[in-house]
Amino acid sequence: MADEDRKNRLLGLLGVGLGIAGLLLLGYLLRHLLWGDVSISASPATTAVPPTPTRALIDLWDAYGQARTVAQARAEDVQLVAASTQWQAASEQALLTGASNWSFVFYSAASDSVLDIVIGVGETQVVNQTRVWVAPKIMAEGAWQSGPKDALLVFLAYGGRTFLDEHPQAVVDLHLAESDSGSPVWAIVALDVSDRSLLSVLIDAGTEQVLSVAP
């Protein structure tokens, strides 16, 4: 019953057609709703898929550099809080090929505000700037800089591949943020709204260790 209640809460917040703000909010909710005690050594067992020429992709680190430049033009002291992206009707190949856009949240202590920025190929959009009363957790530059492919391989190895094969219309959200323990964590959630099926995997961004799998 508790698992069903948790799933219902996530489904109500996820909303497949969610906008950028909802996508950014998802990661924060996942850290509190899905954090578990399961600790497993990751063992990804698949190979990377080359990018398709018809899809414009952007690397996480390149997108971060562009977003940081835009954010610093608004406030010089900005620091990264979170990064996220999403795939519609996701497949294993689509995940491993890459993302066409990234969303970033930056925090400025000087202005007590967070800045939401979306970066795509040839596109930069400042979505929102919001005043905050409590400083969010700041994410330091580190192992996550190499990008999410390794985390996605772990996700696929721990149920993601089977889930996507069984749910070809699933939406996959990927969110990177600082955990309560002080290390960056990848939260990867796959959802099929047609039957309310859900799979989430939390992965330490530095060690690639699986922190939890749900349900």
N, C-alpha and C positions, 0 to 999 in steps of 0.2 A: 504493500500500500504506500509505503514511504517512497519507493522508487517511482511509482506511478505519479504521486504528487509532485516529485521533483521533476519528472518528465513533463508534466502538464505546465509547471511553472516555466520551464525552459521554452516549451513550445509557444506559450503565450507571449514570451519576450522576443523570440527569434524572428517570427514573421518573415516569410521568405522574401517578400518584396521590400524588406527593410532598407531604409536609406542609409546614408553614410553614418549618421549619428547613431542609429540603432546598431550598426555593425561594430562601431567603436565601443558601444556600451556592452555588447555581448561578452567580450573577454573579461570585463570586470565581474559580471554576474557568474561566469563559468568558474572563476577562481573560488568563489564563495560557495556555489551550489554543488560543484562537482569534485572538489578537492578530496582525495581519499588517501588511504594508507598503503595502497598496493605499491610495491616497489619491485620492479622486474628489470632485468638486463635486456636491453633492446637487441634484436638480431635481424635487421632488415635483410631481405633476400630477394632483391629485384634490381634491375639495371635501369639506368637513366634512359629516357626517351628523348631523341633529338627534337628541337623546336620545329614546329610546322611553319612553312614560309608564309602562310596566309594570316597568321595571328601576330599582332604587334605586342611584344612582351617587354617588360621592364624589370631589371634586377633589383632586388631589395636594397642592396647597398647603394646603387646608383640613385634609386628613388629617394632613399633617406638623405643623401647628400643634397639633392635638389630641394627636398622639403625643408631641410635645416636652413638652407640659404634663404628661402622665402620666410621662414619663421624668424630668423635673426634680423631680417629687415623690419619686422614688427617689434621685436624685443631682443636685444643682444644677449640676454642671459638665458635664453630658452634651453631646456633640456628635454630629452626624449622620455615620454611616458609609455607609449605603446605603438605598435604597428599591426596592421591587419589587412587581409584581403579575402576575397570570396570567389568561388566557382559555382555557376549554375549548371544543373544537369552534369555533374562532375563525373569524369572517368579517371582511371589511373593515369592514362596518357596525358590528359589535360592537367592534372596536378603536377606531374613531373616535368611537363613542358615549361610551365612557369605561369606567372600572373601578368595580366594586362594593366593592372593598376594597384596602387598601395595607398592605404590611409594611415596617417600618422597623427598622434596627439603629442603636443609639446606643452611644457609648463614653464611659465615665467614667474619667478618669485618676486621680481620687482613690481610686476603689475597684478600679482595674485590672480592670474588667469591661465586658462588652457586654450590652445590654438589647434584646431582641426584642419588638416591639410590633406588633399588627395592629389596623388601624382600618377599620371599615365604617360604614355608615349606622346611627347609633344604637347602635354596638357598639364597645367598646374591650377589647382582650385583651392582657395581658402574658404572652407565651408563654414567655419564658425569660430568665434572667439568669446569665451565665457568666463565670467568672474567666478572664482572658487574660494571657499573659506577654509578648506583643509588641503594642505599640499599633498598631491598624489605621490606614489612611489616613483622614483626616478630610475631609469634603466641605463646602466653604464654601457659603453661600447665594449664589445667582447666577442665571445665565440659565436654569437648569433649573426655576426657580420657576414659569415660565409653563405647565409641564405637559408631558406626553409627546406631545401630538397631532402637533406638527411632526416629531418623531422617527419617529412611526408612519407619517406620510405619506412620509417618506424611505424607510423600510423597505418600504412598499408599492411605491414607485417603483423600488426596486432588487431586484426579484424577489419581494417579499412578496405582491403582488397575485396574480401567477401561481401562486405556491406554494399560497396559500389556496384559489384556484379549483380547483386540481388535488387538494388534500388537505383536504376539508371537515371532517374530524375532527381536524385538527391542533390541538395545544396551543401557545399562544404565551406565552412568558415574557419579561417586560420588566424589566430590572434597571438601576438607576442607581447608580454608584459612582465614586470618584476613580480615575483611571488612573495608571499609573506615571510619566507625564509631568507629573502634577500638575493635570490638568483633568478635570472630570466627564464621564463617558461613558455613553451609553445602550447597553446590550447587549440586542438583541432576537433571540430564538431561536424559530423555529417548528419543531415536530417532529411527524411522523406515525409513531407506533410500529408501525402495521400493516405498513409497508414500509421502516421505518428511514430515511425521507427527512428531511433536515435542512437548514435555511437559517438562517444567523446573520448579522446586520449590526451592526457597531459604529459608533456615531455620536457625534461630539463634541457634547456638550450645549450648548456655548456658541456654536459656529459652524455647527452642523448639517452639518459635513463628514463624509463617509463615510470611516472609517478602515480598515475591512476588510469583505469579503463572503466568506462561506464556506458551502458548498463552492464 
